[in-house]
Structure formats: C-alpha cells, structure tokens
Amino acid sequence: MSILPILIAFTLVGVLVAGYMFFWAVDHDQFDDMQTPSLLPLDDLPDEPDPEAARARKNPDQA
C-alpha cells in the first residue's frame, strides 16, 4: 500500500503532461490541415537520378 501514493503522483504528472501537450498542439494550429499530410505519399514525384549508378551503366568494365 505504500506504493499507492507514488503511483497516484506519477499518474497525475502524466495526465498534466498529456494535457499540456494537447493544449499546446491545439494552440499552435497542429490540427488545422488534416487533409494535405495524408495526400503527400501519393504525390508521385520522379526520383532524382543517382550519378554513380548512371556512370556504372555507361562503363560496366570499370568497378
């Protein structure tokens, strides 16, 4: 039973930290645009060519 006050204290600190983080996120507009981040992986940008791979294809004899 002596552990109970310690556990209650840790729980209260955890709740206060979680509440602070939530209200900080709301205050700093972290939840304004929920649509665009979900579409970013679908943005099909071409990969930049690797200059080393291009050189290796041109000269396969050289390692």
Secondary structure in CASP SS format (residue, H / E / C, confidence):
PFRMAT SS
TARGET T0000
AUTHOR 0000-0000-0000
METHOD secondary structure of the structure
MODEL  1
M C 1.00
S C 1.00
I C 1.00
L H 1.00
P H 1.00
I H 1.00
L H 1.00
I H 1.00
A H 1.00
F H 1.00
T H 1.00
L H 1.00
V H 1.00
G H 1.00
V H 1.00
L H 1.00
V H 1.00
A H 1.00
G H 1.00
Y H 1.00
M H 1.00
F H 1.00
F H 1.00
W H 1.00
A H 1.00
V H 1.00
D H 1.00
H C 1.00
D C 1.00
Q C 1.00
F C 1.00
D C 1.00
D C 1.00
M C 1.00
Q C 1.00
T H 1.00
P H 1.00
S H 1.00
L H 1.00
L H 1.00
P H 1.00
L H 1.00
D C 1.00
D C 1.00
L C 1.00
P C 1.00
D C 1.00
E C 1.00
P C 1.00
D C 1.00
P H 1.00
E H 1.00
A H 1.00
A H 1.00
R H 1.00
A H 1.00
R H 1.00
K H 1.00
N C 1.00
P C 1.00
D C 1.00
Q C 1.00
A C 1.00
END
